[in-house]
Amino acid sequence: MSASSSTEYPILEATDSISVNSQTEYQPANQQVTPLASSSVKYNPVNGGKFTKKSDFISFQIRPQRNTYIDGSKTVLNLKFKALPDVGSSTTAMGIYSTRCGVQSVISQLVVTNSGNTLEFVNGYNRAYAIVSNMYASSEQFASAPSVRDITGDFSSEVHGRVTGVKMSPATDAVPPTGTTKIECKEYECSVPISLSALFGGSSKKCIPIGKLNEPIDIKLYLTSNVNNVYMSKTGPNAIANYDMDESDYQITDVSLECHQVRFTDSVDDIVSAASGGKSLTWDCDQLSSCFNNINPTLQQDQILLSNTQFNNVKSIMNGTYYSQQVGNTCTYASLQPGLYLYNASVDGQYLMARDVGTNNPTSLHNSDALFAANLLSITRNACDLWESGNQLSNGTIDGGRHQPYDEANKYFPITGPSQAPSCTAGNFNGVDNQAMDADYLYTGLSTLLSKDMSRELKGRDFKGKQVVMHLRRNNAITDTTPQIYHSLLHVGCKMILEDGMLRREC
């Protein structure tokens, strides 16, 4: 049925015209925002300008600034460092070398607080850095980063070798002149990232809205009182020469914390606040927590109860050791686990891994190498969230600290396993004259993720209120019962929450 052509439609009455201002600018919800200013700002310490081993810490304060954010991933610590070794009564010519951890070896603890809330607490910072930097940084990457200046160098006898220390004393080893006991060392100007910080390091994922805080952020870098953590001594390739640890010192001056700030106008900041959810903000971050235990290296089976594990999202556990008796010629960041061939962890008596990591053949320790390396690779993805560089897997020198009996004249151990006590002094390792030692470093890793699906959020295990134990099996013939320190490093997932002008942490 067709409509009639004579159908009439009503005539609409005319309406007043509405004019549009040509100055009107359309702003979509997902528009890009342009900052008013973007610059680097240097914060000076609030507790002095010169620091030594007797100083407790270096303290910085970042005060609230209107409409301002800090990009923590670009934070750099600037300072001048000078070693002040004292040979005491020694008459042996010696050289002074920085450790492979560089300036970061000076930091014993990192604490960040806001409004009384602890945001970061990295205990055993230099020891934690020794483990993480072995796995996730190489000398090649640092060499290509012109913004990083450290007291480290390359180990020339290895291809793509690990980062090592540099010689800070004169090129030729010598005894101080008669009447003096001090060795004159060079002063170094350093600029390094705070590598293990989740707020002011390379692993920072979000900008910190300091414009929305009521109180300043306090950053404290606690300094080590043990100078052997910072530099070591030797003479020749690997001969022992010991300085006086009590009288020796180091000096840090011209310190500043360089932060990258981004500032917006009021209108743009309102848009950012509206898009981010208003007054309450939440974001994820990754932090580290250390557990230290005394262990007996002679035990063939060992169960190590871990402390400081009360976290609800633990993604991995990394383990290393160091020698408990430290002197000036100790390679303090060496990690020797003589005869280790199996390891696992349990939570409330339930093993994390269905089978132990390694092979059950104690008379052929090298058979465990592949599985040890595979488990280190399994935690590479999530642990790289903590680091500002790529990764490098290395278990130390070619001899391998776990297998070698610490006697360079006898590199092949008997069926009973290594027999030399892991004292970690310079004479136990192959070295090069006038170069720092690259000591053996064996570290182990264990993933504690609930799921390995990398396309999803990496959720770790809940250790709160639970008993966490590391289980070790060794095969060695060591008789010296001098304890080692077993260092377990937990990679913890946390949440930062900004609410009512206060920043707090949940983990």
Secondary structure, DSSP 8 states (H G I E B T S, - for coil): ----TT---------------TT-----TT-----SEEEEEEE--SS-SEE-TT--EEEEEE---TTEEEEEEEEEEEEEEEEE-B-TT--S-BEEEE-TTGGGGGEEEEEEEETTEEEEEEETHHHHHHHHHHHH--HHHHHT-TT-B-SEEE-TTSTT--EEE-B-S-SS-B---TT--B----EEEEEE--TT-SSSSTT--S-B-GGG-SS-EEEEEEE-S-GGGTEEEEBTTTB-----TTT-EEEEEEEEEEEEEEE--HHHHHHHHHHTTTT-EEEEEEEEEEEEEEE-TT-SEEEEE--S---S-EEEEEEEEEESS--TTB-TT-B--TTEEEEEEEETTEESSSS-EE-S-TT-GGGGHHHHHHHHHHTHHHHGGG-SS------SSTT-TTT--S-TT--S--TT---S----BGGGS---TTS-----B--EEEE-BS---TTS---BB--TT--EEEEEEE---------EEEEEEEEEEEEEEEETTEEEEE-
